[in-house]
Amino acid sequence: MADRSHDNPSNESTRTVTAAELRDADARLEKECARIASRGRLGLVLATVGAVLLGGGLLDATVLHCSTLNLTIVLGMMSLGMVLLLGGGIVTALAMFASRKLGPGQAAHQTRRRVLRYYVIIIFLVAGVLAMAYAITMRGSGAVTG
């Protein structure tokens, strides 16, 4: 009869993981979660500043009727606001995609939820700026009076 001990997977030696290795892995996961959450927060801050600059520029250019000198400043403010809003959305989206690779742990799940919450807030910021631009456009065209 042939020796089939090499076919049996129970004969393979298994490596035991020590408690110190588990703590190190948990510490690395926590550090990565904190880094990704921080990146998402940075994107939210950039997008918020961008939305404020863009909304303020829209308001100043249309409703407050700024002068020609101020118009250059306002257009620069609006373009910087667009760049910051777009950049903040991209940074947060990259953090959201990075959070998908964290694994199934509780800290990873909380990080994914936090970054997704930041991204939803950015979507509402963009929607708010677009709604304000639409309202200003409709008011300026005479479609809405008041």
Steps between C-alpha positions, in 0.01 A plus 500: 500500500635840405580765759245778457591710801595789271143511362343562838477873577488432873867400489604848392650709774299808589660813631357636821455875530615653824311762696773755428457450126125547533552823695744624236253420223221680689725801557588514130132476407409778744777720362385438141138571596602827665705599194212431261248681721736796521529509122121496470473784752757700304293455185189616683677813628634581152157452344333715766745786447453463125121510529517812718732677254293398201170593664638830625634581155166420338318713751742790467505494120125482447301628793739757645609632156873533563713756314739415215805483728318278743376283212855377437535409865158336504576291189828389657315415818243298307762310303696421817174386657431266208850352522474448876153350473610260228828420677322432829261265326787314335698469824195366682418260216855364513467455875169321445660258253797445733266420787355209303831314532515512879333166565199383699587638846292733713747789469506458123120505488484819705762662276302408188184648650679818606658559158170425325333757727763757398434425134123541542558838665713606202222395263258720695748790484517468122121478480467811717736703281317384187162585653626846592633555148169384354302730730720796411465421130123473520480822699721681250305378199174633639338158524471539875396829651524601858 
